[in-house]
Amino acid sequence: MVKSDKNYLNSIIVDDELNAITNLKKLLDTYCPFIKIAGSAIDTESAAILINSLKPDVLFLDISMPKKNGFELLKMLHFMPLIVFVTAHEKYALNAIKASAVDFLLKPVDITELKKVEEKLLQIQNMRENNVNESYTTVVGNLVSMLHYRSVIKKITLPDAHDYKIVDLEDVLYLEGDDNYTSFYLNKHKKVIVSKTLKEYEDLLSDLGFFRIHKSSIINLFHLKNINRENGMNVVMSDGRTLAVSRRRSTELLDKAKQYLT
């Protein structure tokens, strides 16, 4: 464990859900001895006053909140702490990178990941206190880029009827939409149904190796095994399932599939 020159890092938690604040406080108190909680807020207005006044070392920040979201809060600050986004919405990962966040934690917060966050925060704080000749933005940018392209964006949080399921994207074979519901078909014949539209996941996954082949289907191109062009175009996936490709998507699919089919 790399320690900062001072004994601990002061932090503030901002989340519109009181239960989320309480849960994170418990985790930090139990597993992160070098992070102390100086305060919390449930809306951006009171959060901005608190942060500008207390000037904490670290801000644990939810993104999706009523009225103004977490990114808008950052524009209201006169003092910029180290930022850790804590949210159930994995689609915000790229924006978190642009905001130079130190880290991005998905709810429910994993204890191992939280401990890694503490280590990273202490390392960066130590650099700042010892005037390491590298800008904070550059340091954070490098750390965040490595983190998200290797971990967060390679996972997806799926809220089903009972809890959150954190799934490796490489285990997702294809998605099928039915009105306001999307079914995720996974390795080992597993299936998760989520109450979100297929369009929402098309926007999220289009740059991560996924392609919409039909109004009701998105496939993981890494699991594409064959393209059949007899009697209309179809694809064969790694589990043996055959899915139809719409006529208007066929040309683009053939172009994209070149780098995945060998």
N, C-alpha and C positions, 0 to 999 in steps of 0.2 A: 504494500500500500504506500503510494507516494503521498506524503502529507504536505499541505500548504505551510508556509512559514508561520501563519497564525494557527490556533488550535482547531478552528472550525470555520465553516462557511455559513453565513446567515442566508436564509431562504424565505421566500414568500410563495404561497400556493394560490393560484387563481383558477376557480372552477365554478360554474353555475350550479353544480350539484353538491349539496352539503355532504352527502354520503361519500362522494368521491374525495372531497377534502379530508374527511375523517379517516378514510381508508389509507390514503397516501401518507397522512401524518403518522399513522400506526406503523406503516412499513418503514418510513424514514427513521422513526424513533427506535425501531427494533433492529434494523439492518444497516443503517448508515450513521455511525457514531460521529462522523465529522461534518454532518449537515444538521444545523439547528434551524427550527422554524420560528421566524420572527413575526409572522402574521399570515392572514389569509383574506381573500375577498371573493364574493360571488358574482360581481359584475365589473365591467371594465372601468366605469367611472370611479368607483371607490378604490379599485385596484390601482389606477393611475395615481391617485392621491397618496395611497399607501407606499407605493414603490418610489415615487419622487421624494417622499419624505424620509423613508427609512434607508433608501439606497442599499438594497440587499446585494449579496454576492451572486445569488442564484434566484431565478424565477421559474417555478414549475407552472406551466401555463396550458390550460385547456384551449382548444381552438374554436369549436362550435359552441357559441353562446348567444343568447338573445340580444337583440339590438346591435351590438358591435361584437365582432369576433376577436380572437386572440391576436391576429395580425394587425387589426385596427388599433388594439390597445398599444402595441409597440410604437405606433406613430404618435401616441399621446405622452410618451415618456421623455423626460429631460435627462434621465440617467439610464444607461443600458446595462443591466446585469447579464450574467451568463444565462442563456435561455434553454430550458428543457421543455419541449412540448409533450403533454400527456393527454392522449385523446383516443377515442374508439374509432376514429375515422382515418383509415390509412391513406385515403386519397390525398391528404394534405402533405404527404411526405416531401414532395418536390418543392412546394412552397416553403416548407420548413427549412429546406436547404438554402433557398434564396434569402430567407430571413436570418441566415447565419446562426441557426440553432446549434447548440452543442450536441444535442441528442434528441431523439424522437421515440417516446415510449407508447406502446399500444396498450389500451385497457382491455382486460384486466392486467395490471402491471406485474410483470414477471420479476421475482426477487433477484434472480441472477443478473438480469439486465439492469435492474436498479443499482446493484452493487457496482457494475461496470460504469454506470453513469457517475457515481460518486468518485471513482478512481479517475475518470476523465476530467471531471470538474476540478479535482485537486491538482492534476497535472497542469491544466491551463492556468489556474490561479497562481500556481507556483511560478510559471513562466512570466506572468504579469508582474508579480511582486519582485522578481529578480531581473526585470528589464531584459528578458531574452530578446535578442535582435531579430524579431519576427513579429509581424503585426498580428493582433488578436484575430482580425477577420480572416487572415490567411490560415492561421492555425486552426481555427474553428471550421473554416471551409473545407480544409483537407480532411479533418476528422469526420465531419458530417458526410462528405462525399463517400469516404470509405465505408462508413457505417451503413448508409442507406442503400447504396448499390449492392452491398454484400449481404445485408440482413433484412432491414425493414421492407424494402420494396420487393424482396424475394419472399415475403410472407404476406398473407392477407388475413384480416380479421373478419369472420363471418358470424353475424349475430343470428342464431336460430331461435326457436321458440323458448328455449330454456336458459341459454348462456352464450358466451362468446367462444368460438372455435378459431384458434390460430392455425392456419394451414400454410404449408410450404407451397409456393406457386408451382414448383416443379411437380407436385403431386396432383395438380388440377389438370384433368384431361380435356374437358370441355364443359360449357355452360349451356343450359337451355332455358329460355324465357317463356313464361306463361302469364300474360297480363302484368300484374304488379309483383310477381314472384320469379325468382331465378333459382334453378337447381344447379348445384356444383357437383359434377361427377369426378370422383377422385380415384387414385390408385386403390387397388384391393377391393374394387367394387363398392366403395363407400359413396354416400350421397348426402349433401347438405342442402336444405331448402332455406332461402333467405327472402325476406319480404322487401326486396328492392327490384327495380326493373333491370332488364338486360342492358338497356341503354346506359345506365349508371356505371355498369362494369365495363362496357365497351370503352367509355371515356377513360376509365382508370387503367385498363390493361392493354390498350392498343399499342403502347410503346414498349411492352414487356414480353413480346413474343406471342401475343394472342391476336386472333383475326376473326372478324365477324363474317361468317360464310353465308348466313341466311338471316331473315328477320327474327328467327327464333333460336339461332345457334351461334356461339362463339367457340372457337377451338384453340387449344394450345398447340402452336406449330411444332413444338418440340416433341409432341406425341403423335404427329402426323406420320402415317406409315405408307400411305399410297393414295393416289388420285385416280379415280376411274372415270373415263369420259364416254363410256357407253350408255346410251339412253339418258343423256343429261349427265352433268358432273356430280360425282359423289366423292367423299373422302372416307378413307378407312383409318380409324384411330388405333392406338396401341392396345386397347382392350378388345379389338375386333369389331367394334361398332361402326356401322356405315351411316354417314350423315349427308343429307342433300345440300348442294351448293346452289345458290340462286344464280340465274344467268348473268345478272349485272355484277356479281361478285367474282365470277369465274376467272376473268382475265387478270385481275389484281391478285387473286389467290395463286395462280400459276406463277406470277412474277415473284411473289413473296416466298413461295415454297421452294424455290431453287436453292436457297441457302440452308434449308432444313432437310430436304430429301437427298440422300446420297445413294 
